[in-house]
Amino acid sequence: MEYFKVDIKIVCGRGLAAKDALGRSDPYVQVMREGNQLYKTAVKTNTLNPDWNEQFVVHLRKKEAELTFKVFDYDISSPDDFMGEASFSVSDIKLYESNEFHLELSFDHGYIVVRACIEMESREEQLKEKFIHKIRDKKEASKEQYN
């Protein structure tokens, strides 16, 4: 069985919809795969053209996985407003190359820019990464418990 490591960078959003009363938004991106959240960016306040420049890694068993990028407007006193979503298949990423995608959002106007690179990895490397993430998650949970 093949295993893959996908480095993903959420670069920016451009021309996003104004969802707040003053004609701005407070956008963030959720990255989903099969209904599970893989990553969530920071909220960028008062902008329709956010720069996130946030990077994360996904480990996959198959290259045919679909990643969905959902954009929301953060609201303090009410549920967050859905601004749109876009998807691409990991199989669209060329192996060992940096690929840039301009993903048009489905619901409103605007797009997000995502860069991705995929490489093959051994099962041992994948298990090591999972172990490291579990330890990191436990440390973060422990910190939150005492704060």
C-alpha positions in Angstrom: 0.0 0.0 0.0 1.2 3.5 -0.8 1.2 6.3 1.7 1.3 10.0 1.0 2.3 13.2 2.9 0.6 16.3 1.6 2.0 19.8 2.6 -0.8 22.4 2.3 -0.5 26.1 2.6 -3.6 28.3 2.7 -2.1 31.5 1.2 -4.9 34.0 1.0 -8.5 34.9 0.0 -9.5 37.6 -2.5 -12.7 39.3 -3.2 -14.6 37.6 -0.4 -18.2 38.5 0.3 -19.0 41.2 2.8 -21.0 39.6 5.6 -20.8 42.2 8.4 -22.8 45.4 8.7 -19.9 47.7 7.9 -19.2 45.9 4.6 -16.4 43.7 5.8 -15.9 40.1 7.0 -13.9 38.2 9.6 -13.0 35.2 7.4 -11.4 31.9 8.3 -11.0 28.6 6.5 -11.9 25.0 7.6 -10.3 22.2 5.7 -12.4 19.1 5.6 -12.0 15.5 4.4 -14.9 13.1 4.5 -16.7 15.3 7.1 -13.8 15.6 9.4 -12.0 18.9 10.1 -8.3 18.6 9.3 -7.3 22.2 9.9 -8.8 25.6 10.8 -7.0 28.9 10.0 -6.9 31.9 12.3 -9.7 34.5 11.9 -8.6 37.6 9.9 -10.6 40.6 11.1 -12.3 43.3 9.0 -11.1 42.2 5.5 -12.4 40.9 2.2 -8.8 40.0 1.1 -7.2 38.0 4.0 -3.7 36.8 4.0 -3.4 33.6 6.1 -0.1 32.0 5.0 -0.8 29.0 7.2 0.7 25.6 6.5 -0.1 22.1 7.7 0.5 18.5 6.8 -2.0 15.7 6.0 -1.1 12.0 5.9 -3.1 9.9 3.5 -3.3 6.2 2.5 -4.7 7.0 -0.9 -4.1 9.8 -3.4 -7.8 9.9 -4.5 -8.9 11.9 -1.3 -11.0 15.0 -1.8 -10.2 18.1 0.3 -12.8 20.7 0.9 -12.1 24.3 1.9 -15.0 26.0 3.7 -14.8 29.7 4.3 -16.8 31.3 7.1 -17.3 34.8 8.5 -16.7 34.7 12.3 -19.4 36.3 14.4 -19.2 36.9 18.2 -22.9 36.9 19.0 -24.4 34.7 16.4 -23.6 31.6 14.3 -20.8 32.1 11.8 -21.9 32.9 8.3 -21.0 30.5 5.5 -19.2 32.3 2.7 -18.6 29.4 0.3 -16.5 26.4 -0.3 -14.3 24.8 -2.9 -12.7 21.4 -3.3 -10.0 19.6 -5.1 -8.8 16.0 -5.4 -5.3 15.2 -4.0 -4.9 13.2 -7.2 -4.8 16.6 -9.0 -1.5 17.5 -7.2 1.6 16.6 -9.1 4.0 14.4 -7.1 7.0 16.2 -5.7 6.1 19.6 -7.2 4.6 22.8 -5.7 1.1 23.2 -7.1 -0.9 26.4 -6.7 -4.7 26.4 -6.9 -7.0 29.4 -7.2 -10.3 27.9 -5.8 -13.4 29.8 -6.7 -15.9 29.7 -3.8 -19.3 28.2 -4.6 -21.7 30.1 -2.5 -20.7 33.8 -2.7 -18.0 35.4 -4.8 -14.3 35.4 -4.3 -11.6 32.7 -4.2 -8.8 31.3 -2.0 -5.3 30.5 -3.0 -3.9 27.2 -1.8 -0.5 25.7 -2.5 0.1 21.9 -2.1 2.9 19.5 -2.5 2.6 15.7 -2.2 5.3 13.1 -1.7 5.3 9.4 -1.0 6.2 8.3 2.5 6.8 5.0 4.2 4.4 3.4 6.7 7.0 3.9 9.4 7.2 7.7 8.7 3.4 7.9 8.8 3.2 6.1 12.2 6.0 8.3 13.6 4.1 11.5 12.6 0.8 10.2 14.1 2.7 9.4 17.4 4.2 12.9 17.5 0.8 14.5 16.9 -0.8 12.4 19.7 1.8 13.6 22.2 1.4 17.2 21.0 -2.4 17.0 21.3 -2.1 15.6 24.9 0.3 18.4 25.9 -2.1 21.0 24.5 -5.1 19.4 26.2 -3.2 19.3 29.5 -2.3 23.0 29.1 -5.9 23.9 28.5 -7.0 22.0 31.5 -4.8 24.1 33.8 -5.7 27.5 32.2 
